[in-house]
Amino acid sequence: MTPEPARPRLRGDHLLYGMLALLVATVVPFIVIPALRNREVSPELPDLGEVPAFALTDDAGASFTQEALRNHPTVVDFVFTRCDSICPVVTMKMQRVQEKTGDPKGAAIKMLSISVDPEYDTPARLTEYAKRYGADPMRWRFLTGPADQVRALVEGPFMNSMVREGASPAGAPRISHNGYFLLVDGDLHIRGVYDSNDVQRLDELIHDARYLARTHRSYKFGQ
């Protein structure tokens, strides 16, 4: 009787390589393909004009010029300390921007709140207001200054308003201004306007600010 030929045995390493190849073929497409589909797309940000030269005063009583906005993105809003309507809400949303960008890669993103009641809002009052909302003085500054110079900046390139419209029942002045945030890039160009009442737009603001921080030629994370 002719003996049956011996069947070849798979070596252990061949079996292992085969299992790994099968695993890669099965798992990788489920990881790589969704990652490629969800790859971050660079936002198309408009150029809404350049921030001109200005010289105002911050909440520490120091001179603050447009050069403080250079080489990093800055989120700008408009408030005043006596406001009893939208300002507390707007400031809490700016506080959220600060918290959402508190990681090392968000450190380049700065925040700037400009008082539309500069004759009342002294640096001392702005300092107290900043403390109330946990503002990090290394990242979030508050500005005041001569009313005509503040008005020229707010109603000019920043496209807002600071018109007085009487007083509230509590006696606080009513000053017409909106709750929009502006995004300024590291070259002093305004790159977006975001409605702070729109949660999705606030998320887009943070995304766009991170993009500007990541792509600006002069910024290195951790510095």
Rosetta blueprint (number, residue, H / E / L):
1 M L
2 T L
3 P L
4 E L
5 P L
6 A L
7 R L
8 P L
9 R L
10 L L
11 R L
12 G H
13 D H
14 H H
15 L H
16 L H
17 Y H
18 G H
19 M H
20 L H
21 A H
22 L H
23 L H
24 V H
25 A H
26 T H
27 V H
28 V H
29 P H
30 F H
31 I H
32 V H
33 I H
34 P H
35 A H
36 L H
37 R H
38 N L
39 R L
40 E L
41 V L
42 S L
43 P L
44 E L
45 L L
46 P L
47 D L
48 L L
49 G L
50 E E
51 V L
52 P L
53 A L
54 F L
55 A E
56 L E
57 T E
58 D E
59 D L
60 A L
61 G L
62 A L
63 S E
64 F E
65 T E
66 Q H
67 E H
68 A H
69 L H
70 R L
71 N L
72 H L
73 P L
74 T E
75 V E
76 V E
77 D E
78 F E
79 V E
80 F L
81 T L
82 R L
83 C L
84 D L
85 S L
86 I L
87 C H
88 P H
89 V H
90 V H
91 T H
92 M H
93 K H
94 M H
95 Q H
96 R H
97 V H
98 Q H
99 E H
100 K H
101 T L
102 G L
103 D L
104 P H
105 K H
106 G H
107 A L
108 A L
109 I L
110 K E
111 M E
112 L E
113 S E
114 I E
115 S E
116 V L
117 D L
118 P L
119 E L
120 Y L
121 D L
122 T L
123 P H
124 A H
125 R H
126 L H
127 T H
128 E H
129 Y H
130 A H
131 K H
132 R H
133 Y L
134 G L
135 A L
136 D L
137 P L
138 M L
139 R L
140 W E
141 R E
142 F E
143 L E
144 T E
145 G L
146 P L
147 A H
148 D H
149 Q H
150 V H
151 R H
152 A H
153 L H
154 V H
155 E H
156 G L
157 P L
158 F L
159 M L
160 N L
161 S L
162 M L
163 V E
164 R E
165 E E
166 G E
167 A E
168 S L
169 P L
170 A L
171 G L
172 A L
173 P E
174 R E
175 I E
176 S E
177 H L
178 N L
179 G L
180 Y E
181 F E
182 L E
183 L E
184 V E
185 D L
186 G L
187 D L
188 L L
189 H E
190 I E
191 R E
192 G E
193 V E
194 Y E
195 D E
196 S L
197 N L
198 D L
199 V H
200 Q H
201 R H
202 L H
203 D H
204 E H
205 L H
206 I H
207 H H
208 D H
209 A H
210 R H
211 Y H
212 L H
213 A H
214 R H
215 T H
216 H L
217 R L
218 S L
219 Y L
220 K L
221 F L
222 G L
223 Q L
